[in-house]
Amino acid sequence: MAKVNCRIEETYIYTDDGREVEGCIATCGKCNRTTQSRGHSSGSKNRCLRLMRENCPNEEDNYYVEG
């Protein structure tokens, strides 16, 4: 399992119903894929990293970390 650094940005995101809410966006340091989650908490950031692992477009089994 490779360790991959991701950049996490606190910003505003749009929900499925079009509302703008606080959120975070993680960007993979390997392929530039992004995931997003509502909120700015550590749990929201961890969710982005977990989604990155679960939905890797290259089907890799990486360990994603903020950094």
C-alpha positions in Angstrom: 0.0 0.0 0.0 1.5 3.3 -1.1 1.2 6.5 0.9 -0.1 9.4 -1.2 -0.2 13.0 0.0 -3.3 15.0 -0.7 -3.9 18.8 -0.6 -7.0 19.7 1.4 -8.6 23.1 0.9 -11.3 24.6 3.1 -13.9 26.3 0.8 -17.5 26.4 -0.1 -19.2 23.5 -2.0 -22.6 23.0 -3.6 -24.9 20.3 -2.4 -27.0 18.1 -4.7 -29.9 20.5 -4.2 -27.8 23.5 -5.2 -27.2 25.1 -1.8 -23.8 26.5 -1.0 -22.3 25.2 2.3 -18.9 25.1 4.1 -16.9 22.2 2.8 -13.5 20.8 2.0 -12.0 19.5 -1.2 -9.1 17.0 -1.3 -6.9 16.7 -4.3 -4.8 13.6 -4.9 -1.1 14.3 -5.2 -0.7 11.4 -7.6 -3.4 11.9 -10.2 -5.1 15.2 -9.2 -8.5 13.6 -8.7 -10.7 15.4 -6.2 -13.3 14.5 -3.6 -15.4 16.8 -1.4 -17.2 16.7 1.9 -19.4 19.1 3.9 -17.8 20.9 6.8 -14.3 22.0 7.9 -13.8 19.5 10.7 -11.1 16.8 10.9 -13.9 14.3 10.3 -14.9 16.0 7.1 -11.3 16.0 5.9 -10.9 12.3 6.8 -14.1 11.5 4.9 -12.5 13.1 1.8 -9.4 10.9 2.2 -11.6 7.8 2.7 -13.6 8.6 -0.4 -10.4 9.0 -2.3 -9.3 5.5 -1.4 -12.8 3.9 -2.0 -13.2 5.6 -5.4 -9.7 5.5 -6.9 -10.1 5.6 -10.7 -7.0 3.5 -11.1 -8.3 0.9 -8.6 -5.2 1.4 -6.5 -5.1 0.5 -2.8 -3.3 3.6 -1.5 -3.2 5.2 1.9 -4.2 8.9 1.5 -3.0 11.5 4.0 -3.2 15.3 4.2 0.1 16.9 3.3 
